[in-house]
């Protein structure tokens, strides 16, 4: 894949999202091509475009630094209709509002639980 096509693909994914569709692009290429830098530049442009509406954020997650439970969240017990159940609290880094992109960096370096 040519790195200069990344913004075009991200634009397509953003258009799909605005139509309530899902498109999760995966960019693969040699280290040092500038994939992450190009994505950051795209986010900066979107942030400027949406600055009056709260901006456009980027969550950069390096998979090698996380374990499976980091994405599931901390378990807690609650009661519903007299029945005890278990739920999971959202991880502290997980967004609950606004718009943006989640960049999962170097998934091949994550442990098995993260990859699954």
N, C-alpha and C positions, 0 to 999 in steps of 0.2 A: 504494500500500500504506500502511496506517496503521501508524505506528511502534509503537503500543501492542500490536500483534499479534506483534512480533518475539519476545518471550519464549515465546509459545505455539508458534511455528514452530521455535524452537531446542529446545524440549522435545520436539517431534515428531522432530526430527532426532536428538536424543540417544537417544530410545527406539528409533528405527530402528537406530542404531549398536549399541546393546546387544543387538539381535537379529541382528547381523552383516549388516545391510542398510546401504545407503549413501544418504544424502539430504544433498545439499550446497545449502543455501538460498542464494539471492542476493537481497540487499536493495537495492532501487533507490529513490532519492528525491532530492529537492533537498538541496544542502549545508546543513548546519545544523539538520536535523530531529532530530538526536540518535541516529541509528542506531548509531554506534560506542559512544556512552555507554550506551545501552540494553543492547548486547551485553556491555559491561564489567560492568554491574550484574548481568546474568544469570550471568556467569562468577564474580563474587564470591559469589553465592548458592551456586553449585555447589562452589566452593572450600571454603566453610564446610561444606557437606553431606558432602564427601569429605575433610575435614581429617585424619581418622584413617587415611586410606588414601593419603596422599601429596598430597592436594589436587587441584585442577583448574586448569590453566594456560591462558593465552591467548598465542598468538604473533601479534603484530600486524605484518604486513608491508606496507609502503607500496610499491606496485608501481613508482612513479616512481623509486625509489632503487635498483632492481635491473636486472640484465641477464640474458638467457637462461642463460648459463653459471652464474650464481649458483644456479639451481635444479637444474641438472644435476649440478653438483659438479665438482671438479678431476679431470682425467683422469690415470690412472696405468696402467702396464703390468704385467701379471702373466703367469705361465706356468701352463698347465693341460694336463697330458698331453703335454708337449713342444711345445705350440703357444702362441705368444705372443698374448695377448689384451689388450684395453683395457677398463678399468672406470672408474667414476667414484666418487670419494670423496663421502660425504654432505656437504652444506654444513654449516658449523659451527653454524648456527642451527636446523638441522632436528632435531626431537625424535626420540628413539629409545625412549623409555619414558614411562610415565605416561599421564594422560588430559587432554584439553583441547580447545581449539578453535584453528584457524588462521584468522585474519581477514586476507583479502587485500583491502587497502584501495585504493580508487580504481584499479581495473584499467584504466580508460580512459586513465590517465596513464602507463601502462607502455609501454615501447617495443615494437616489433613482435615481437621475439624472446620477450619475456615474455608477450605476449598469445597467441602461438602455443603 
